[in-house]
Amino acid sequence: MPDCEIRPATSRDIPAILELQERNLRVNGGALSVRFSREFFEKAISEMPIVIARNEGQVVGYVVSTPRTAQAHDPIVKAMLDAYAGTPGAYNYGPICVAKEFRGRGLALAMFEQLKAQLPGLEGFTFIRADNESSISFHTKMGMREVAEFVQGDTKYIVVAYMG
């Protein structure tokens, strides 16, 4: 694993998180499908941990956690929650983002473990496109299990969950 500091984000980290997010959006050749605003990250940080990885002063990764209700207005999140509401106190996990040059070195797992340590005993869950075999494999290796599936539009998704 690269020499990185892994810790909870503060509001001072938001500009760097937004920059990393922008470079990794699907419209820019990355895998992130949703652009979250500065306000989203400010609210998320005030409610639950966002864990970041820093290398030489630069944010090179982040993983988000939010209360179940934080994105319940979004149709795909609503569909996920209809399929699986989680246990009491459960939270939404993700997205997780790692800078391209740091992928495949254990950074995502290290941030994930730090997030779980910040939220002990609570269930986290997220959805993955059913045809995204690499993401399903990665999340399975991280100890997540499939708990539900749903269809949004013409796309099938699975819900994966874990206990912190």
C-alpha positions as CSV (number, residue, x, y, z in Angstrom):
1,M,0.0,0.0,0.0
2,P,1.3,3.5,-0.8
3,D,2.4,5.7,2.1
4,C,-0.9,7.4,2.8
5,E,-2.5,9.0,5.8
6,I,-6.1,7.7,6.2
7,R,-8.4,9.7,8.4
8,P,-11.9,11.2,8.6
9,A,-12.3,14.2,6.3
10,T,-12.9,17.7,7.5
11,S,-14.6,20.6,5.7
12,R,-11.1,21.8,4.7
13,D,-10.8,18.6,2.6
14,I,-13.8,19.3,0.5
15,P,-12.1,21.2,-2.4
16,A,-9.7,18.3,-2.9
17,I,-12.5,15.7,-2.7
18,L,-14.4,17.7,-5.3
19,E,-11.3,17.8,-7.6
20,L,-10.8,14.0,-7.2
21,Q,-14.4,13.4,-7.9
22,E,-14.4,15.5,-11.0
23,R,-11.4,13.6,-12.5
24,N,-13.2,10.3,-11.8
25,L,-16.7,11.0,-13.1
26,R,-17.9,8.8,-16.0
27,V,-18.3,11.9,-18.2
28,N,-14.5,12.4,-17.8
29,G,-13.6,8.7,-18.4
30,G,-13.9,7.5,-14.7
31,A,-16.3,5.2,-13.0
32,L,-18.3,7.6,-10.8
33,S,-21.8,8.2,-12.2
34,V,-23.0,11.0,-9.9
35,R,-21.5,14.4,-9.3
36,F,-22.1,15.4,-5.6
37,S,-22.0,19.1,-4.7
38,R,-20.0,20.9,-2.1
39,E,-23.2,21.2,-0.1
40,F,-23.7,17.5,-0.2
41,F,-20.1,16.8,1.1
42,E,-20.5,19.5,3.8
43,K,-23.8,18.0,5.0
44,A,-22.4,14.4,4.8
45,I,-19.3,15.4,6.9
46,S,-21.5,17.0,9.5
47,E,-23.6,13.9,9.8
48,M,-21.3,10.9,9.4
49,P,-17.7,10.2,8.5
50,I,-16.2,10.5,5.1
51,V,-12.8,8.8,5.2
52,I,-10.0,10.2,3.0
53,A,-6.5,9.0,2.0
54,R,-3.8,11.6,1.6
55,N,-0.4,11.1,-0.1
56,E,2.1,14.0,-0.1
57,G,-0.6,16.4,0.9
58,Q,-3.0,15.4,-1.9
59,V,-6.4,13.6,-1.4
60,V,-6.0,10.4,-3.4
61,G,-9.1,8.6,-2.2
62,Y,-12.3,8.9,-0.3
63,V,-15.3,6.8,0.9
64,V,-18.6,8.4,1.9
65,S,-21.2,7.3,4.5
66,T,-24.6,9.0,4.8
67,P,-27.8,8.3,6.8
68,R,-30.3,6.2,4.9
69,T,-32.5,9.2,4.4
70,A,-29.8,11.5,3.0
71,Q,-30.4,10.5,-0.6
72,A,-33.9,8.8,-0.3
73,H,-35.3,11.4,-2.7
74,D,-33.1,10.1,-5.5
75,P,-35.1,7.5,-7.6
76,I,-32.3,4.9,-7.6
77,V,-31.7,5.2,-3.9
78,K,-35.4,5.0,-3.2
79,A,-35.5,1.8,-5.3
80,M,-32.6,0.4,-3.3
81,L,-34.3,1.3,0.0
82,D,-37.6,-0.3,-1.2
83,A,-35.6,-3.5,-1.9
84,Y,-33.6,-3.4,1.3
85,A,-34.1,-0.9,4.2
86,G,-31.3,-2.2,6.3
87,T,-31.1,-2.8,10.1
88,P,-31.9,-0.1,12.6
89,G,-29.1,2.5,12.5
90,A,-27.9,1.3,9.1
91,Y,-26.3,3.8,6.7
92,N,-25.6,4.2,3.0
93,Y,-22.0,3.4,2.0
94,G,-20.3,5.0,-1.0
95,P,-19.3,6.1,-3.3
96,I,-15.7,5.1,-2.9
97,C,-13.1,6.8,-5.2
98,V,-9.4,6.1,-5.6
99,A,-7.1,8.2,-7.8
100,K,-6.2,6.2,-10.9
101,E,-2.5,6.0,-10.0
102,F,-3.2,4.6,-6.6
103,R,-5.6,1.8,-7.6
104,G,-4.8,-1.8,-7.0
105,R,-2.6,-1.1,-4.0
106,G,-5.0,-1.8,-1.1
107,L,-6.1,1.8,-0.5
108,A,-9.8,1.3,-1.0
109,L,-9.7,-1.6,1.5
110,A,-7.7,0.5,4.0
111,M,-10.3,3.4,3.8
112,F,-13.2,0.9,4.1
113,E,-11.7,-0.6,7.2
114,Q,-11.2,2.9,8.7
115,L,-14.9,3.7,7.9
116,K,-16.0,0.5,9.6
117,A,-13.9,1.4,12.6
118,Q,-15.6,4.8,12.8
119,L,-19.1,3.2,12.8
120,P,-18.7,0.0,14.9
121,G,-21.7,-2.3,15.1
122,L,-23.7,-0.5,12.4
123,E,-24.7,-2.0,9.0
124,G,-23.6,-0.3,5.9
125,F,-25.0,-1.0,2.4
126,T,-24.9,0.1,-1.2
127,F,-25.9,-1.0,-4.7
128,I,-23.9,-2.2,-7.6
129,R,-24.9,-2.7,-11.2
130,A,-25.5,-6.5,-11.6
131,D,-23.2,-6.5,-14.7
132,N,-20.3,-4.8,-12.9
133,E,-18.5,-8.0,-12.1
134,S,-15.3,-6.3,-10.9
135,S,-17.1,-4.2,-8.4
136,I,-19.1,-7.2,-7.1
137,S,-15.9,-9.2,-6.8
138,F,-14.1,-6.3,-5.0
139,H,-17.0,-5.8,-2.5
140,T,-17.3,-9.5,-1.9
141,K,-13.5,-9.6,-1.0
142,M,-14.2,-6.7,1.4
143,G,-16.6,-9.0,3.3
144,M,-19.9,-7.7,1.9
145,R,-22.8,-10.0,1.1
146,E,-25.6,-9.7,-1.3
147,V,-28.9,-9.0,0.5
148,A,-31.3,-7.9,-2.3
149,E,-31.7,-6.9,-5.9
150,F,-33.8,-4.4,-7.8
151,V,-34.4,-3.0,-11.2
152,Q,-34.3,0.6,-12.0
153,G,-35.2,1.5,-15.6
154,D,-33.7,-1.4,-17.7
155,T,-30.8,-2.0,-15.3
156,K,-30.6,-4.7,-12.7
157,Y,-28.7,-3.9,-9.4
158,I,-27.7,-5.9,-6.4
159,V,-27.6,-4.5,-2.8
160,V,-24.6,-5.5,-0.7
161,A,-24.2,-5.0,3.0
162,Y,-21.7,-5.5,5.8
163,M,-21.5,-5.0,9.6
164,G,-19.0,-2.5,11.0
